[in-house]
Amino acid sequence: MTSPAPPSLSYTGEVQRKALHLLALVIPLGMAWLGSPVAQYLVGGCALLAVGADLLRAYSVSFSEWIRWIFGPLMRDEELPDVGTRVSFNGATCVLVGAALLALLFPLRVAVPVLTMTMLADAAAALVGRRWGRHPWGRLSSTVEGSAAFLVTGAGVMLAFGSFGVLPAAAGVGGAALVEALPLPVNDNIRVPIIAATLVVAVEMLAAGSFPPA
């Protein structure tokens, strides 16, 4: 069996990176406070600015060096390509894009708890998996211990919000943990909350008998 590739970021760097997830909780909390459509416009605008910044650093040496100087220690190797080689969207940009898509596609009563859940559960999975993970999922870099931390943290957050029934919440957390562990091409800060919110809404509709007849 091929061993998972070693992480490109030190554990200290991982802790600091995930600490930004805690600071980034201002995004879902701000969405809840602002309400629609202001939250959609604001988060969407910030996501566009972040995407523009990543595009600019892909072609501007001076801007790329400035970003490396400020955020370099918190970024993974794959997020720091040489200028002119390719465009790489960093984790913070993907968090904003994921938040913007949630705000546009789902009601805030779903978007806010799901985004909070995935941010905290992802941080727990990364930190626990890096420190105590001993049982990888086959050839994947994800570990059983990290996925367990995701499930426990995610369930706790959804329970704290109390916005959904047990089945929708369980579907959202379980689906998010599965998608987070898989090496899919779309960044996990985008795919995980979108899949989780979709499952929550789908199970709610199924339980309420809201799906149209075939």
N, C-alpha and C positions, 0 to 999 in steps of 0.2 A: 504494500500500500504506500502511495506517495504521501509524504508528510506535508501538512499545510505550510504554505510559505510564511516565513517569519514576518511579523508586523514591521511596517516601515516607520512607526512612531514609538518612542519609548513609553514605558508605563506612566512616567511622570507627565510626559506630553499628552498622553491619553486622558489622564485625570484633568489636566488643565483644559483640554479640548471639551471634555464632557461637562466641566464647570460652566462653560459657555452655554450649554444646554439649559442649565438652571437659570442663567441670566436671560436666555431666550424665551423663558416662560412668560416674559412680558408680552410676547406676541399673542398667544391665546388669551391671556388675561386682558390685554388691550382690545382684542377683538370682541370679547364679551362686554367690555365696558362701552365701547364705541357703538356696537350694534351695526346692523346692515342699513344702508349700503356703504357707510363711511369706512367700516373695516375692510370691505372689499377693495375700495379705491386706495386706501392707505397701504395695505399689505401688498396689493397688486403693484402699486407704484414702487414700493421698496424692492420687490422681487425684480422688476424691470431694471432698476438701478444696479442691483447686485449682478444681474446677468450682463449688463453693459460693462461693469467694472471687470468681470472675468474676461470678456471679449477684448477689452482694452489692454489688459496685462498680457494677453497672448501675443500682442504685436508691438507694445511699447516697452522698450528696455527700462526706461526711467520709472515708469509706473509699476512694472513688475518688480524692480528692485525695491521700490518703496513698500509694496505689499509684502515682499519677503522679509524686509527689515522689521515690520510691525507684527505680521502674523505667521511668518515662516516656521517658528518653533511649534506651532499648533497645527500645521498642515502636513498631510501625508505626502510621500514622495510623488505619488501619481497626480497630486494637485499642484505640483510645482514643475511643469514642463518648461523646457528651454523656450525662450521667446522665438516665435516664428515657426514652431514645430506643430503645435496643435492647441486647441482650446480645451481647457479643463475647468469645469465648474466645481468650486469648493463646497464643503459641507454646509457652510452658512448660507450660501446662495441657494442650495437645494432645500434647506429648511424654509426659506422664504418662499420659494416656488411651491413647495408642498403646502404651506399655509395659505398661499393665494388660491391655489386650486381647491383646497377644502372650502374656503370662504365663498368661492364662486359656485361650486357644485353642490354644496350641502347647507342645510340650515345651521345657524350658529349653535343651536342646542346639541347638534351632533359634532360639528367641526371643533368646537372648543374642548370638550372632554377628550375626543379622540386625539387631537394634536397634543394636548397635555400628556395623555397616556403614552403615546408613542415616543415623545421626547424623553420622558423620565425612564420608561422601560428600556429604551435603546441605550441610555447611559448606564443603567444598571447591568444590562447584558454585556456591554463592552468591558466595564470595569471588573465584574465578577469573572467573566470569561478569560480576561487577560491574566488575572491574579490566581484564580483557583480552577480554571478550566483544565481538566485532565482527560476528558472523553470527547474528542471531536466527532462531529457527524460525518463519518466516512472520511472523504478527502477534503471536506469543507474546512474553512478556518473557524467556523462557528462551533461552539461546544455545547454539550448537554447542560453543563452548569450555567453557561450564559443564557441559554434559552429558558432554563428554569427561573433565573433571575428576572428575565423579561416577563414571563407569565405571572410571577408573584407580584412584581411591581405594577404591571399593567392592571391586574385584577384589583389591586388595592386602590389605584387611582380611579378606576371606573366605579368601584364601590363607594369611594368618597364623594364622587359627583352625584351618584344616585339618579342619573338621568334616564337610565334604561332598565329594562327588565333583565333578569339573569341570563336568558338565552341570547338576546342581542349583544349584551356586554361580553359574554363568554365567546361568542362567535368573532367579535371584533378583536379581542385580545388574542385568541388562539390563532386566528388568521394572520394577525400582525406578527406574532412570534414565528410562524412558519415562513412568511415572506421575508422577514428580517434575516433569517438564517440562510436562505438560499442565495446563491451568487447570481442574481438576475442583472441584466444590463442597466436597468434604470436605478438611479441612486436610491438607497433605502430611505432617505429623508423625504422622498417623494412617493415611492411606491407603497411604503408601509402604511402611512396615514390614509392614503386614498383607498387601499384595499380594506383596511380596518373600517373606515366609515361606510364603504359600500356594503360590507357584510352586516354591519349594525343596522343599516336602513333596510336591507333585504330581509333580514330575519324579523325585524319589526313588522314589515309589510306582510310577510308570510304568516306571522302570528295573528295579525289583525285580519287576515283574509283579504288584503287590499290588492293582490295581484289580479289582473284581468283574466277571465276564463280563456282557456286555449281555444 
